């Protein structure tokens, strides 16, 4: 009886420990915090993640090519018109 209770307790402990580390880091939110001027350590503390994960999100953002804003913000050249 004692062993089964102990085994159940260990199983619950392992299951809850796995849930705490199972979540993925939301790099979009990390980068929003960084864009407001917060430091890496401040963002890590706020989001309860490691500084290395914050730096990884920072590096991924830097590696992505920047794209122009949608909605036709870049002008397209006009077609040449024929003179009559």
PyMOL Python script that loads the backbone (N, CA, C, O; Angstrom):
from pymol import cmd

cmd.read_pdbstr("""\
ATOM      1  N   UNK A   1       0.825  -1.191   0.000  1.00  0.00           N
ATOM      2  CA  UNK A   1       0.000   0.000   0.000  1.00  0.00           C
ATOM      3  C   UNK A   1       0.866   1.249   0.000  1.00  0.00           C
ATOM      4  O   UNK A   1       0.602   2.190  -0.748  1.00  0.00           O
ATOM      5  N   UNK A   2       1.902   1.261   0.838  1.00  0.00           N
ATOM      6  CA  UNK A   2       2.772   2.420   0.917  1.00  0.00           C
ATOM      7  C   UNK A   2       3.508   2.620  -0.409  1.00  0.00           C
ATOM      8  O   UNK A   2       3.713   3.755  -0.840  1.00  0.00           O
ATOM      9  N   UNK A   3       3.899   1.543  -1.045  1.00  0.00           N
ATOM     10  CA  UNK A   3       4.622   1.655  -2.314  1.00  0.00           C
ATOM     11  C   UNK A   3       3.726   2.204  -3.415  1.00  0.00           C
ATOM     12  O   UNK A   3       4.177   2.988  -4.251  1.00  0.00           O
ATOM     13  N   UNK A   4       2.477   1.802  -3.422  1.00  0.00           N
ATOM     14  CA  UNK A   4       1.571   2.295  -4.468  1.00  0.00           C
ATOM     15  C   UNK A   4       1.288   3.788  -4.272  1.00  0.00           C
ATOM     16  O   UNK A   4       1.188   4.531  -5.248  1.00  0.00           O
ATOM     17  N   UNK A   5       1.160   4.224  -3.032  1.00  0.00           N
ATOM     18  CA  UNK A   5       0.951   5.648  -2.758  1.00  0.00           C
ATOM     19  C   UNK A   5       2.202   6.423  -3.137  1.00  0.00           C
ATOM     20  O   UNK A   5       2.106   7.502  -3.721  1.00  0.00           O
ATOM     21  N   UNK A   6       3.351   5.898  -2.818  1.00  0.00           N
ATOM     22  CA  UNK A   6       4.617   6.549  -3.173  1.00  0.00           C
ATOM     23  C   UNK A   6       4.785   6.603  -4.693  1.00  0.00           C
ATOM     24  O   UNK A   6       5.214   7.617  -5.244  1.00  0.00           O
ATOM     25  N   UNK A   7       4.446   5.515  -5.353  1.00  0.00           N
ATOM     26  CA  UNK A   7       4.532   5.479  -6.816  1.00  0.00           C
ATOM     27  C   UNK A   7       3.599   6.483  -7.467  1.00  0.00           C
ATOM     28  O   UNK A   7       3.962   7.147  -8.438  1.00  0.00           O
ATOM     29  N   UNK A   8       2.398   6.589  -6.925  1.00  0.00           N
ATOM     30  CA  UNK A   8       1.435   7.562  -7.439  1.00  0.00           C
ATOM     31  C   UNK A   8       1.945   8.987  -7.214  1.00  0.00           C
ATOM     32  O   UNK A   8       1.810   9.841  -8.091  1.00  0.00           O
ATOM     33  N   UNK A   9       2.511   9.238  -6.076  1.00  0.00           N
ATOM     34  CA  UNK A   9       3.068  10.566  -5.777  1.00  0.00           C
ATOM     35  C   UNK A   9       4.200  10.933  -6.722  1.00  0.00           C
ATOM     36  O   UNK A   9       4.279  12.071  -7.187  1.00  0.00           O
ATOM     37  N   UNK A  10       5.063   9.991  -7.006  1.00  0.00           N
ATOM     38  CA  UNK A  10       6.168  10.227  -7.936  1.00  0.00           C
ATOM     39  C   UNK A  10       5.624  10.479  -9.339  1.00  0.00           C
ATOM     40  O   UNK A  10       6.127  11.353 -10.046  1.00  0.00           O
ATOM     41  N   UNK A  11       4.619   9.738  -9.744  1.00  0.00           N
ATOM     42  CA  UNK A  11       4.029   9.922 -11.074  1.00  0.00           C
ATOM     43  C   UNK A  11       3.418  11.311 -11.214  1.00  0.00           C
ATOM     44  O   UNK A  11       3.588  11.964 -12.244  1.00  0.00           O
ATOM     45  N   UNK A  12       2.712  11.761 -10.192  1.00  0.00           N
ATOM     46  CA  UNK A  12       2.116  13.102 -10.214  1.00  0.00           C
ATOM     47  C   UNK A  12       3.204  14.162 -10.257  1.00  0.00           C
ATOM     48  O   UNK A  12       3.088  15.142 -10.993  1.00  0.00           O
ATOM     49  N   UNK A  13       4.243  13.978  -9.488  1.00  0.00           N
ATOM     50  CA  UNK A  13       5.357  14.921  -9.458  1.00  0.00           C
ATOM     51  C   UNK A  13       6.022  15.027 -10.829  1.00  0.00           C
ATOM     52  O   UNK A  13       6.294  16.131 -11.301  1.00  0.00           O
ATOM     53  N   UNK A  14       6.279  13.910 -11.457  1.00  0.00           N
ATOM     54  CA  UNK A  14       6.908  13.922 -12.779  1.00  0.00           C
ATOM     55  C   UNK A  14       5.994  14.528 -13.836  1.00  0.00           C
ATOM     56  O   UNK A  14       6.467  15.225 -14.733  1.00  0.00           O
ATOM     57  N   UNK A  15       4.713  14.277 -13.745  1.00  0.00           N
ATOM     58  CA  UNK A  15       3.763  14.825 -14.714  1.00  0.00           C
ATOM     59  C   UNK A  15       3.687  16.336 -14.597  1.00  0.00           C
ATOM     60  O   UNK A  15       3.674  17.027 -15.616  1.00  0.00           O
ATOM     61  N   UNK A  16       3.638  16.862 -13.395  1.00  0.00           N
ATOM     62  CA  UNK A  16       3.552  18.316 -13.230  1.00  0.00           C
ATOM     63  C   UNK A  16       4.868  18.992 -13.574  1.00  0.00           C
ATOM     64  O   UNK A  16       4.865  20.125 -14.054  1.00  0.00           O
ATOM     65  N   UNK A  17       5.978  18.333 -13.344  1.00  0.00           N
ATOM     66  CA  UNK A  17       7.273  18.908 -13.718  1.00  0.00           C
ATOM     67  C   UNK A  17       7.387  18.991 -15.237  1.00  0.00           C
ATOM     68  O   UNK A  17       7.960  19.945 -15.762  1.00  0.00           O
ATOM     69  N   UNK A  18       6.856  18.013 -15.936  1.00  0.00           N
ATOM     70  CA  UNK A  18       6.876  18.030 -17.390  1.00  0.00           C
ATOM     71  C   UNK A  18       6.008  19.127 -17.963  1.00  0.00           C
ATOM     72  O   UNK A  18       6.353  19.709 -18.991  1.00  0.00           O
ATOM     73  N   UNK A  19       4.895  19.422 -17.327  1.00  0.00           N
ATOM     74  CA  UNK A  19       4.008  20.479 -17.808  1.00  0.00           C
ATOM     75  C   UNK A  19       4.648  21.848 -17.681  1.00  0.00           C
ATOM     76  O   UNK A  19       4.404  22.720 -18.514  1.00  0.00           O
ATOM     77  N   UNK A  20       5.453  22.053 -16.666  1.00  0.00           N
ATOM     78  CA  UNK A  20       6.090  23.348 -16.458  1.00  0.00           C
ATOM     79  C   UNK A  20       7.126  23.670 -17.514  1.00  0.00           C
ATOM     80  O   UNK A  20       7.372  24.844 -17.789  1.00  0.00           O
ATOM     81  N   UNK A  21       7.732  22.679 -18.104  1.00  0.00           N
ATOM     82  CA  UNK A  21       8.764  22.925 -19.104  1.00  0.00           C
ATOM     83  C   UNK A  21       8.287  22.645 -20.519  1.00  0.00           C
ATOM     84  O   UNK A  21       9.060  22.791 -21.466  1.00  0.00           O
ATOM     85  N   UNK A  22       7.036  22.249 -20.685  1.00  0.00           N
ATOM     86  CA  UNK A  22       6.547  21.843 -21.996  1.00  0.00           C
ATOM     87  C   UNK A  22       6.210  23.024 -22.897  1.00  0.00           C
ATOM     88  O   UNK A  22       6.183  22.863 -24.118  1.00  0.00           O
ATOM     89  N   UNK A  23       5.955  24.197 -22.341  1.00  0.00           N
ATOM     90  CA  UNK A  23       5.532  25.342 -23.140  1.00  0.00           C
ATOM     91  C   UNK A  23       6.659  25.902 -23.982  1.00  0.00           C
ATOM     92  O   UNK A  23       7.809  25.958 -23.545  1.00  0.00           O
ATOM     93  N   UNK A  24       6.324  26.313 -25.185  1.00  0.00           N
ATOM     94  CA  UNK A  24       7.302  26.925 -26.069  1.00  0.00           C
ATOM     95  C   UNK A  24       7.378  28.416 -25.768  1.00  0.00           C
ATOM     96  O   UNK A  24       6.410  29.018 -25.305  1.00  0.00           O
ATOM     97  N   UNK A  25       8.517  28.990 -26.031  1.00  0.00           N
ATOM     98  CA  UNK A  25       8.716  30.414 -25.804  1.00  0.00           C
ATOM     99  C   UNK A  25       8.022  31.182 -26.924  1.00  0.00           C
ATOM    100  O   UNK A  25       8.168  30.844 -28.099  1.00  0.00           O
ATOM    101  N   UNK A  26       7.276  32.204 -26.561  1.00  0.00           N
ATOM    102  CA  UNK A  26       6.579  33.046 -27.523  1.00  0.00           C
ATOM    103  C   UNK A  26       7.535  34.159 -27.945  1.00  0.00           C
ATOM    104  O   UNK A  26       7.610  35.204 -27.299  1.00  0.00           O
ATOM    105  N   UNK A  27       8.262  33.925 -29.036  1.00  0.00           N
ATOM    106  CA  UNK A  27       9.270  34.885 -29.488  1.00  0.00           C
ATOM    107  C   UNK A  27       8.642  36.206 -29.909  1.00  0.00           C
ATOM    108  O   UNK A  27       9.270  37.258 -29.799  1.00  0.00           O
ATOM    109  N   UNK A  28       7.417  36.154 -30.387  1.00  0.00           N
ATOM    110  CA  UNK A  28       6.744  37.394 -30.789  1.00  0.00           C
ATOM    111  C   UNK A  28       6.583  38.312 -29.578  1.00  0.00           C
ATOM    112  O   UNK A  28       6.829  39.514 -29.673  1.00  0.00           O
ATOM    113  N   UNK A  29       6.173  37.751 -28.448  1.00  0.00           N
ATOM    114  CA  UNK A  29       6.010  38.539 -27.232  1.00  0.00           C
ATOM    115  C   UNK A  29       7.365  38.983 -26.693  1.00  0.00           C
ATOM    116  O   UNK A  29       7.505  40.113 -26.225  1.00  0.00           O
ATOM    117  N   UNK A  30       8.359  38.109 -26.756  1.00  0.00           N
ATOM    118  CA  UNK A  30       9.708  38.460 -26.303  1.00  0.00           C
ATOM    119  C   UNK A  30      10.217  39.660 -27.085  1.00  0.00           C
ATOM    120  O   UNK A  30      10.753  40.604 -26.504  1.00  0.00           O
ATOM    121  N   UNK A  31      10.050  39.624 -28.402  1.00  0.00           N
ATOM    122  CA  UNK A  31      10.538  40.718 -29.235  1.00  0.00           C
ATOM    123  C   UNK A  31       9.761  42.007 -29.003  1.00  0.00           C
ATOM    124  O   UNK A  31      10.328  43.094 -29.120  1.00  0.00           O
ATOM    125  N   UNK A  32       8.475  41.908 -28.676  1.00  0.00           N
ATOM    126  CA  UNK A  32       7.705  43.108 -28.331  1.00  0.00           C
ATOM    127  C   UNK A  32       8.281  43.757 -27.082  1.00  0.00           C
ATOM    128  O   UNK A  32       8.440  44.976 -27.027  1.00  0.00           O
ATOM    129  N   UNK A  33       8.591  42.943 -26.084  1.00  0.00           N
ATOM    130  CA  UNK A  33       9.193  43.473 -24.864  1.00  0.00           C
ATOM    131  C   UNK A  33      10.558  44.109 -25.164  1.00  0.00           C
ATOM    132  O   UNK A  33      10.875  45.185 -24.657  1.00  0.00           O
ATOM    133  N   UNK A  34      11.353  43.434 -25.987  1.00  0.00           N
ATOM    134  CA  UNK A  34      12.672  43.974 -26.313  1.00  0.00           C
ATOM    135  C   UNK A  34      12.568  45.278 -27.087  1.00  0.00           C
ATOM    136  O   UNK A  34      13.392  46.173 -26.904  1.00  0.00           O
ATOM    137  N   UNK A  35      11.555  45.395 -27.958  1.00  0.00           N
ATOM    138  CA  UNK A  35      11.368  46.608 -28.743  1.00  0.00           C
ATOM    139  C   UNK A  35      10.981  47.807 -27.884  1.00  0.00           C
ATOM    140  O   UNK A  35      11.168  48.950 -28.300  1.00  0.00           O
ATOM    141  N   UNK A  36      10.445  47.559 -26.695  1.00  0.00           N
ATOM    142  CA  UNK A  36      10.088  48.661 -25.798  1.00  0.00           C
ATOM    143  C   UNK A  36      11.283  49.159 -24.997  1.00  0.00           C
ATOM    144  O   UNK A  36      11.162  50.092 -24.203  1.00  0.00           O
ATOM    145  N   UNK A  37      12.433  48.536 -25.207  1.00  0.00           N
ATOM    146  CA  UNK A  37      13.645  48.994 -24.536  1.00  0.00           C
ATOM    147  C   UNK A  37      14.019  48.202 -23.301  1.00  0.00           C
ATOM    148  O   UNK A  37      14.959  48.571 -22.596  1.00  0.00           O
ATOM    149  N   UNK A  38      13.315  47.134 -23.026  1.00  0.00           N
ATOM    150  CA  UNK A  38      13.661  46.309 -21.866  1.00  0.00           C
ATOM    151  C   UNK A  38      14.936  45.527 -22.133  1.00  0.00           C
ATOM    152  O   UNK A  38      15.255  45.213 -23.280  1.00  0.00           O
ATOM    153  N   UNK A  39      15.652  45.219 -21.081  1.00  0.00           N
ATOM    154  CA  UNK A  39      16.879  44.443 -21.214  1.00  0.00           C
ATOM    155  C   UNK A  39      16.550  42.961 -21.324  1.00  0.00           C
ATOM    156  O   UNK A  39      15.437  42.529 -21.022  1.00  0.00           O
ATOM    157  N   UNK A  40      17.543  42.192 -21.763  1.00  0.00           N
ATOM    158  CA  UNK A  40      17.371  40.741 -21.909  1.00  0.00           C
ATOM    159  C   UNK A  40      17.028  40.121 -20.564  1.00  0.00           C
ATOM    160  O   UNK A  40      16.136  39.278 -20.476  1.00  0.00           O
ATOM    161  N   UNK A  41      17.731  40.534 -19.519  1.00  0.00           N
ATOM    162  CA  UNK A  41      17.477  39.958 -18.195  1.00  0.00           C
ATOM    163  C   UNK A  41      16.094  40.352 -17.672  1.00  0.00           C
ATOM    164  O   UNK A  41      15.440  39.556 -16.998  1.00  0.00           O
ATOM    165  N   UNK A  42      15.643  41.573 -17.978  1.00  0.00           N
ATOM    166  CA  UNK A  42      14.319  42.009 -17.541  1.00  0.00           C
ATOM    167  C   UNK A  42      13.221  41.210 -18.243  1.00  0.00           C
ATOM    168  O   UNK A  42      12.244  40.807 -17.613  1.00  0.00           O
ATOM    169  N   UNK A  43      13.384  40.982 -19.549  1.00  0.00           N
ATOM    170  CA  UNK A  43      12.400  40.204 -20.298  1.00  0.00           C
ATOM    171  C   UNK A  43      12.376  38.764 -19.785  1.00  0.00           C
ATOM    172  O   UNK A  43      11.305  38.181 -19.615  1.00  0.00           O
ATOM    173  N   UNK A  44      13.538  38.203 -19.542  1.00  0.00           N
ATOM    174  CA  UNK A  44      13.611  36.826 -19.039  1.00  0.00           C
ATOM    175  C   UNK A  44      12.920  36.708 -17.691  1.00  0.00           C
ATOM    176  O   UNK A  44      12.209  35.736 -17.437  1.00  0.00           O
ATOM    177  N   UNK A  45      13.123  37.685 -16.836  1.00  0.00           N
ATOM    178  CA  UNK A  45      12.492  37.660 -15.517  1.00  0.00           C
ATOM    179  C   UNK A  45      10.979  37.841 -15.626  1.00  0.00           C
ATOM    180  O   UNK A  45      10.222  37.164 -14.930  1.00  0.00           O
ATOM    181  N   UNK A  46      10.536  38.748 -16.496  1.00  0.00           N
ATOM    182  CA  UNK A  46       9.104  39.005 -16.662  1.00  0.00           C
ATOM    183  C   UNK A  46       8.377  37.783 -17.190  1.00  0.00           C
ATOM    184  O   UNK A  46       7.292  37.445 -16.716  1.00  0.00           O
ATOM    185  N   UNK A  47       8.979  37.113 -18.184  1.00  0.00           N
ATOM    186  CA  UNK A  47       8.320  35.976 -18.825  1.00  0.00           C
ATOM    187  C   UNK A  47       8.651  34.640 -18.168  1.00  0.00           C
ATOM    188  O   UNK A  47       8.153  33.597 -18.591  1.00  0.00           O
ATOM    189  N   UNK A  48       9.479  34.670 -17.149  1.00  0.00           N
ATOM    190  CA  UNK A  48       9.896  33.481 -16.406  1.00  0.00           C
ATOM    191  C   UNK A  48      10.505  32.458 -17.366  1.00  0.00           C
ATOM    192  O   UNK A  48      10.094  31.298 -17.404  1.00  0.00           O
ATOM    193  N   UNK A  49      11.484  32.908 -18.134  1.00  0.00           N
ATOM    194  CA  UNK A  49      12.246  32.047 -19.034  1.00  0.00           C
ATOM    195  C   UNK A  49      13.720  32.369 -18.859  1.00  0.00           C
ATOM    196  O   UNK A  49      14.075  33.314 -18.154  1.00  0.00           O
ATOM    197  N   UNK A  50      14.568  31.594 -19.491  1.00  0.00           N
ATOM    198  CA  UNK A  50      15.995  31.821 -19.390  1.00  0.00           C
ATOM    199  C   UNK A  50      16.469  32.924 -20.335  1.00  0.00           C
ATOM    200  O   UNK A  50      15.870  33.164 -21.383  1.00  0.00           O
ATOM    201  N   UNK A  51      17.556  33.588 -19.944  1.00  0.00           N
ATOM    202  CA  UNK A  51      18.115  34.639 -20.791  1.00  0.00           C
ATOM    203  C   UNK A  51      18.576  34.078 -22.137  1.00  0.00           C
ATOM    204  O   UNK A  51      18.524  34.774 -23.151  1.00  0.00           O
ATOM    205  N   UNK A  52      19.023  32.829 -22.149  1.00  0.00           N
ATOM    206  CA  UNK A  52      19.457  32.216 -23.401  1.00  0.00           C
ATOM    207  C   UNK A  52      18.297  32.082 -24.386  1.00  0.00           C
ATOM    208  O   UNK A  52      18.497  32.192 -25.596  1.00  0.00           O
ATOM    209  N   UNK A  53      17.086  31.844 -23.878  1.00  0.00           N
ATOM    210  CA  UNK A  53      15.921  31.755 -24.753  1.00  0.00           C
ATOM    211  C   UNK A  53      15.552  33.124 -25.323  1.00  0.00           C
ATOM    212  O   UNK A  53      15.123  33.228 -26.472  1.00  0.00           O
ATOM    213  N   UNK A  54      15.720  34.169 -24.518  1.00  0.00           N
ATOM    214  CA  UNK A  54      15.464  35.531 -25.000  1.00  0.00           C
ATOM    215  C   UNK A  54      16.462  35.881 -26.095  1.00  0.00           C
ATOM    216  O   UNK A  54      16.092  36.455 -27.119  1.00  0.00           O
ATOM    217  N   UNK A  55      17.723  35.535 -25.880  1.00  0.00           N
ATOM    218  CA  UNK A  55      18.760  35.816 -26.880  1.00  0.00           C
ATOM    219  C   UNK A  55      18.513  35.026 -28.161  1.00  0.00           C
ATOM    220  O   UNK A  55      18.785  35.515 -29.257  1.00  0.00           O
ATOM    221  N   UNK A  56      17.995  33.800 -28.024  1.00  0.00           N
ATOM    222  CA  UNK A  56      17.688  32.986 -29.202  1.00  0.00           C
ATOM    223  C   UNK A  56      16.598  33.657 -30.036  1.00  0.00           C
ATOM    224  O   UNK A  56      16.684  33.690 -31.264  1.00  0.00           O
ATOM    225  N   UNK A  57      15.579  34.190 -29.370  1.00  0.00           N
ATOM    226  CA  UNK A  57      14.514  34.908 -30.088  1.00  0.00           C
ATOM    227  C   UNK A  57      15.074  36.154 -30.763  1.00  0.00           C
ATOM    228  O   UNK A  57      14.683  36.488 -31.881  1.00  0.00           O
ATOM    229  N   UNK A  58      15.978  36.832 -30.093  1.00  0.00           N
ATOM    230  CA  UNK A  58      16.614  38.029 -30.642  1.00  0.00           C
ATOM    231  C   UNK A  58      17.396  37.685 -31.900  1.00  0.00           C
ATOM    232  O   UNK A  58      17.331  38.409 -32.894  1.00  0.00           O
ATOM    233  N   UNK A  59      18.134  36.585 -31.860  1.00  0.00           N
ATOM    234  CA  UNK A  59      18.932  36.163 -33.012  1.00  0.00           C
ATOM    235  C   UNK A  59      18.041  35.731 -34.172  1.00  0.00           C
ATOM    236  O   UNK A  59      18.350  36.016 -35.329  1.00  0.00           O
ATOM    237  N   UNK A  60      16.933  35.044 -33.871  1.00  0.00           N
ATOM    238  CA  UNK A  60      16.010  34.625 -34.933  1.00  0.00           C
ATOM    239  C   UNK A  60      15.397  35.837 -35.629  1.00  0.00           C
ATOM    240  O   UNK A  60      15.223  35.838 -36.848  1.00  0.00           O
ATOM    241  N   UNK A  61      15.073  36.867 -34.850  1.00  0.00           N
ATOM    242  CA  UNK A  61      14.492  38.072 -35.434  1.00  0.00           C
ATOM    243  C   UNK A  61      15.522  38.778 -36.320  1.00  0.00           C
ATOM    244  O   UNK A  61      15.181  39.274 -37.393  1.00  0.00           O
ATOM    245  N   UNK A  62      16.768  38.823 -35.878  1.00  0.00           N
ATOM    246  CA  UNK A  62      17.818  39.475 -36.652  1.00  0.00           C
ATOM    247  C   UNK A  62      18.108  38.718 -37.945  1.00  0.00           C
ATOM    248  O   UNK A  62      18.510  39.326 -38.937  1.00  0.00           O
ATOM    249  N   UNK A  63      17.913  37.410 -37.946  1.00  0.00           N
ATOM    250  CA  UNK A  63      18.198  36.596 -39.122  1.00  0.00           C
ATOM    251  C   UNK A  63      17.098  36.681 -40.169  1.00  0.00           C
ATOM    252  O   UNK A  63      17.329  36.357 -41.334  1.00  0.00           O
ATOM    253  N   UNK A  64      15.890  37.117 -39.767  1.00  0.00           N
ATOM    254  CA  UNK A  64      14.782  37.199 -40.710  1.00  0.00           C
ATOM    255  C   UNK A  64      14.946  38.430 -41.598  1.00  0.00           C
ATOM    256  O   UNK A  64      15.285  39.509 -41.111  1.00  0.00           O
ATOM    257  N   UNK A  65      14.703  38.268 -42.906  1.00  0.00           N
ATOM    258  CA  UNK A  65      14.777  39.429 -43.791  1.00  0.00           C
ATOM    259  C   UNK A  65      13.600  40.358 -43.527  1.00  0.00           C
ATOM    260  O   UNK A  65      12.488  39.915 -43.243  1.00  0.00           O
ATOM    261  N   UNK A  66      13.866  41.638 -43.625  1.00  0.00           N
ATOM    262  CA  UNK A  66      12.785  42.596 -43.406  1.00  0.00           C
ATOM    263  C   UNK A  66      11.967  42.722 -44.680  1.00  0.00           C
ATOM    264  O   UNK A  66      12.519  42.741 -45.781  1.00  0.00           O
ATOM    265  N   UNK A  67      10.676  42.805 -44.534  1.00  0.00           N
ATOM    266  CA  UNK A  67       9.779  42.917 -45.679  1.00  0.00           C
ATOM    267  C   UNK A  67       9.099  44.274 -45.636  1.00  0.00           C
ATOM    268  O   UNK A  67       8.837  44.799 -44.553  1.00  0.00           O
ATOM    269  N   UNK A  68       8.809  44.853 -46.799  1.00  0.00           N
ATOM    270  CA  UNK A  68       8.115  46.141 -46.794  1.00  0.00           C
ATOM    271  C   UNK A  68       6.696  45.972 -46.297  1.00  0.00           C
ATOM    272  O   UNK A  68       6.127  44.887 -46.419  1.00  0.00           O
ATOM    273  N   UNK A  69       6.111  47.016 -45.742  1.00  0.00           N
ATOM    274  CA  UNK A  69       4.751  46.915 -45.235  1.00  0.00           C
ATOM    275  C   UNK A  69       3.759  46.591 -46.340  1.00  0.00           C
ATOM    276  O   UNK A  69       3.935  47.002 -47.487  1.00  0.00           O
ATOM    277  N   UNK A  70       2.730  45.860 -45.989  1.00  0.00           N
ATOM    278  CA  UNK A  70       1.707  45.469 -46.961  1.00  0.00           C
ATOM    279  C   UNK A  70       0.810  46.663 -47.275  1.00  0.00           C
ATOM    280  O   UNK A  70       0.800  47.656 -46.548  1.00  0.00           O
ATOM    281  N   UNK A  71       0.074  46.553 -48.347  1.00  0.00           N
ATOM    282  CA  UNK A  71      -0.862  47.604 -48.689  1.00  0.00           C
ATOM    283  C   UNK A  71      -0.356  48.518 -49.779  1.00  0.00           C
ATOM    284  O   UNK A  71      -0.883  49.619 -49.943  1.00  0.00           O
ATOM    285  N   UNK A  72       0.639  48.105 -50.524  1.00  0.00           N
ATOM    286  CA  UNK A  72       1.125  48.912 -51.637  1.00  0.00           C
ATOM    287  C   UNK A  72       1.924  50.125 -51.201  1.00  0.00           C
ATOM    288  O   UNK A  72       1.860  51.168 -51.851  1.00  0.00           O
ATOM    289  N   UNK A  73       2.677  50.012 -50.113  1.00  0.00           N
ATOM    290  CA  UNK A  73       3.450  51.146 -49.638  1.00  0.00           C
ATOM    291  C   UNK A  73       4.601  51.477 -50.587  1.00  0.00           C
ATOM    292  O   UNK A  73       5.074  52.613 -50.616  1.00  0.00           O
ATOM    293  N   UNK A  74       5.049  50.498 -51.356  1.00  0.00           N
ATOM    294  CA  UNK A  74       6.128  50.768 -52.298  1.00  0.00           C
ATOM    295  C   UNK A  74       5.520  51.148 -53.640  1.00  0.00           C
ATOM    296  O   UNK A  74       4.704  50.401 -54.181  1.00  0.00           O
ATOM    297  N   UNK A  75       5.901  52.288 -54.181  1.00  0.00           N
ATOM    298  CA  UNK A  75       5.299  52.712 -55.454  1.00  0.00           C
ATOM    299  C   UNK A  75       5.790  51.844 -56.599  1.00  0.00           C
ATOM    300  O   UNK A  75       6.952  51.441 -56.640  1.00  0.00           O
ATOM    301  N   UNK A  76       4.892  51.565 -57.523  1.00  0.00           N
ATOM    302  CA  UNK A  76       5.261  50.800 -58.713  1.00  0.00           C
ATOM    303  C   UNK A  76       5.450  51.788 -59.858  1.00  0.00           C
ATOM    304  O   UNK A  76       4.722  52.776 -59.952  1.00  0.00           O
ATOM    305  N   UNK A  77       6.404  51.533 -60.713  1.00  0.00           N
ATOM    306  CA  UNK A  77       6.626  52.478 -61.815  1.00  0.00           C
ATOM    307  C   UNK A  77       5.446  52.470 -62.775  1.00  0.00           C
ATOM    308  O   UNK A  77       4.863  51.425 -63.065  1.00  0.00           O
ATOM    309  N   UNK A  78       5.111  53.654 -63.258  1.00  0.00           N
ATOM    310  CA  UNK A  78       3.976  53.789 -64.174  1.00  0.00           C
ATOM    311  C   UNK A  78       4.394  53.310 -65.552  1.00  0.00           C
ATOM    312  O   UNK A  78       5.555  53.437 -65.942  1.00  0.00           O
ATOM    313  N   UNK A  79       3.445  52.765 -66.275  1.00  0.00           N
ATOM    314  CA  UNK A  79       3.706  52.301 -67.641  1.00  0.00           C
ATOM    315  C   UNK A  79       3.930  53.510 -68.532  1.00  0.00           C
ATOM    316  O   UNK A  79       3.243  54.521 -68.390  1.00  0.00           O
ATOM    317  N   UNK A  80       4.885  53.415 -69.451  1.00  0.00           N
ATOM    318  CA  UNK A  80       5.119  54.561 -70.342  1.00  0.00           C
ATOM    319  C   UNK A  80       3.911  54.795 -71.236  1.00  0.00           C
ATOM    320  O   UNK A  80       3.302  53.849 -71.735  1.00  0.00           O
ATOM    321  N   UNK A  81       3.575  56.045 -71.430  1.00  0.00           N
ATOM    322  CA  UNK A  81       2.433  56.375 -72.256  1.00  0.00           C
ATOM    323  C   UNK A  81       2.903  56.794 -73.637  1.00  0.00           C
ATOM    324  O   UNK A  81       3.937  57.444 -73.793  1.00  0.00           O
ATOM    325  N   UNK A  82       2.136  56.416 -74.615  1.00  0.00           N
ATOM    326  CA  UNK A  82       2.480  56.771 -76.006  1.00  0.00           C
ATOM    327  C   UNK A  82       2.013  58.192 -76.299  1.00  0.00           C
ATOM    328  O   UNK A  82       0.936  58.609 -75.874  1.00  0.00           O
ATOM    329  N   UNK A  83       2.847  58.927 -77.036  1.00  0.00           N
ATOM    330  CA  UNK A  83       2.465  60.273 -77.442  1.00  0.00           C
ATOM    331  C   UNK A  83       1.851  60.203 -78.822  1.00  0.00           C
ATOM    332  O   UNK A  83       2.322  59.458 -79.682  1.00  0.00           O
ATOM    333  N   UNK A  84       0.819  60.962 -79.032  1.00  0.00           N
ATOM    334  CA  UNK A  84       0.137  60.960 -80.316  1.00  0.00           C
ATOM    335  C   UNK A  84       0.513  62.143 -81.145  1.00  0.00           C
ATOM    336  O   UNK A  84       0.024  62.293 -82.264  1.00  0.00           O
TER     337      UNK A  84
END
""", "prot")
cmd.dss("prot")
cmd.show_as("cartoon", "prot")
cmd.util.cbc("prot")
cmd.orient("prot")
